[in-house]
């Protein structure tokens, strides 16, 4: 699935955060923040390439260990890789940006960066580097370490 970087995310109307530790808890709501696409690559479509800071990739991977959004029942294989070597992903990650803006990226974004040389927009790199990973890791369910979640968000349990 291809979306140009920094275009409006319109894959779904709601966001669904999942607790990475348990995998059984969810938080559903209709976002009031703007969601912008980053890293939705597809074979045959050009994408920006270049070096990224090592600390950026390490931090993005660490964020993905605690944070997952919109987990799907099916999986998406990287179609930039040969089929027998293609890793799979089935969710997304959200990175807060400027007030009221968040970046929506597929979970395979770290693979695209490390294996295919993809270089996300600088605003995304800066936003990832600005995440307070200690605060995110210390927050346990049902709290979600993400700004702009409405008070009326629906919380589901196992």
C-alpha positions as CSV (number, residue, x, y, z in Angstrom):
1,X,0.0,0.0,0.0
2,X,1.5,3.3,-1.1
3,X,0.9,6.8,0.4
4,X,3.1,9.7,-0.4
5,X,4.9,11.0,2.7
6,X,3.2,13.8,4.6
7,X,-0.2,13.3,2.9
8,X,-3.3,13.0,5.0
9,X,-3.8,9.5,6.4
10,X,-7.2,8.1,5.4
11,X,-6.8,4.3,5.8
12,X,-9.3,4.3,8.7
13,X,-11.4,6.7,10.7
14,X,-10.3,5.5,14.1
15,X,-7.1,4.6,15.9
16,X,-6.8,1.5,18.0
17,X,-3.8,1.3,20.4
18,X,-2.9,-2.2,21.6
19,X,-0.9,-3.0,24.7
20,X,2.3,-4.6,23.5
21,X,2.9,-6.5,26.7
22,X,-0.4,-8.3,26.9
23,X,-1.7,-8.0,23.3
24,X,-5.3,-8.2,24.6
25,X,-6.1,-4.6,25.5
26,X,-7.3,-2.0,23.2
27,X,-8.2,1.7,23.1
28,X,-10.4,2.9,20.3
29,X,-11.3,6.4,19.4
30,X,-11.8,8.8,16.5
31,X,-8.7,11.0,16.4
32,X,-9.1,14.8,16.7
33,X,-5.5,15.3,15.6
34,X,-4.3,15.4,12.0
35,X,-2.6,12.1,10.9
36,X,0.1,12.4,8.2
37,X,1.5,9.4,6.3
38,X,5.2,8.4,6.5
39,X,6.9,5.3,5.1
40,X,4.1,3.7,3.2
41,X,6.3,2.2,0.4
42,X,5.4,0.0,-2.5
43,X,7.4,-1.7,-5.3
44,X,7.5,0.4,-8.4
45,X,7.0,3.7,-6.6
46,X,9.9,6.0,-6.0
47,X,10.8,6.9,-2.4
48,X,13.5,9.1,-0.8
49,X,16.7,7.4,0.2
50,X,19.7,8.5,2.3
51,X,21.4,8.2,5.6
52,X,19.5,8.6,8.9
53,X,21.1,9.1,12.4
54,X,21.8,5.8,14.1
55,X,20.1,7.0,17.3
56,X,16.9,7.7,15.2
57,X,16.7,4.1,14.0
58,X,17.4,2.7,17.5
59,X,14.8,4.9,19.1
60,X,12.2,4.1,16.5
61,X,12.7,0.4,17.1
62,X,12.5,1.0,20.9
63,X,9.2,2.9,20.4
64,X,7.8,0.0,18.4
65,X,8.5,-2.4,21.3
66,X,6.1,-0.5,23.5
67,X,3.6,1.0,21.0
68,X,1.4,-0.5,18.3
69,X,-1.6,0.9,16.6
70,X,-4.3,-0.6,14.3
71,X,-3.1,-4.2,14.4
72,X,-4.7,-6.1,11.5
73,X,-5.7,-9.7,11.4
74,X,-3.8,-10.2,8.1
75,X,-0.2,-9.3,7.4
76,X,1.6,-7.2,4.8
77,X,4.8,-8.5,3.3
78,X,7.5,-6.1,2.1
79,X,7.1,-6.2,-1.7
80,X,10.5,-4.5,-2.1
81,X,12.1,-7.8,-1.0
82,X,12.2,-11.1,-2.9
83,X,9.0,-13.1,-1.7
84,X,11.0,-15.8,0.1
85,X,12.9,-13.1,2.1
86,X,10.1,-10.6,2.7
87,X,9.4,-9.7,6.4
88,X,5.8,-9.2,7.4
89,X,4.1,-6.5,9.4
90,X,0.5,-6.1,10.6
91,X,0.3,-2.8,12.4
92,X,1.2,0.8,12.6
93,X,3.1,3.2,14.8
94,X,2.1,6.8,15.7
95,X,4.6,9.5,16.5
96,X,3.4,12.8,17.8
97,X,4.7,15.9,15.9
98,X,3.7,19.5,16.2
99,X,0.7,20.2,18.4
100,X,-2.3,18.4,16.9
101,X,-0.3,16.5,14.3
102,X,0.8,12.9,14.4
103,X,2.7,10.7,11.9
104,X,1.2,7.4,10.9
105,X,3.7,4.8,9.7
106,X,3.5,1.1,8.9
107,X,5.2,-1.2,11.4
108,X,7.6,-2.2,8.5
109,X,9.1,1.3,8.5
110,X,12.2,0.3,10.3
111,X,12.8,-2.5,7.8
112,X,12.3,0.0,4.9
113,X,14.9,2.2,6.6
114,X,17.5,-0.4,7.4
115,X,17.1,-2.8,4.4
116,X,16.0,-0.4,1.6
117,X,17.7,2.9,2.5
118,X,14.4,4.7,2.9
119,X,14.9,8.2,4.4
120,X,11.8,9.6,6.1
121,X,11.1,13.3,6.1
122,X,13.2,15.3,8.6
123,X,10.1,16.3,10.6
124,X,9.4,12.6,11.3
125,X,13.1,12.0,12.3
126,X,12.9,15.0,14.6
127,X,9.6,13.8,16.1
128,X,11.0,10.3,16.8
129,X,14.1,11.8,18.5
130,X,11.9,14.0,20.6
131,X,9.8,11.1,22.1
132,X,10.5,10.6,25.9
133,X,11.0,6.9,25.7
134,X,11.4,6.5,29.5
135,X,7.9,8.1,30.0
136,X,6.4,5.9,27.3
137,X,8.0,2.7,28.7
138,X,7.0,3.5,32.3
139,X,3.3,4.0,31.5
140,X,1.3,0.9,31.8
141,X,-2.2,0.0,30.6
142,X,-4.8,1.4,30.6
143,X,-2.9,4.7,30.2
144,X,-1.4,5.3,26.8
145,X,1.7,7.5,26.6
146,X,0.4,9.4,23.7
147,X,-1.0,13.0,23.5
148,X,-4.4,14.0,22.4
149,X,-6.3,10.9,23.3
150,X,-9.9,12.0,24.1
151,X,-11.4,11.4,27.6
152,X,-14.2,9.4,26.0
153,X,-12.0,6.9,24.2
154,X,-13.4,3.4,24.5
155,X,-11.2,1.1,26.5
156,X,-11.6,-2.6,25.9
157,X,-10.2,-5.4,28.0
158,X,-9.7,-9.2,27.5
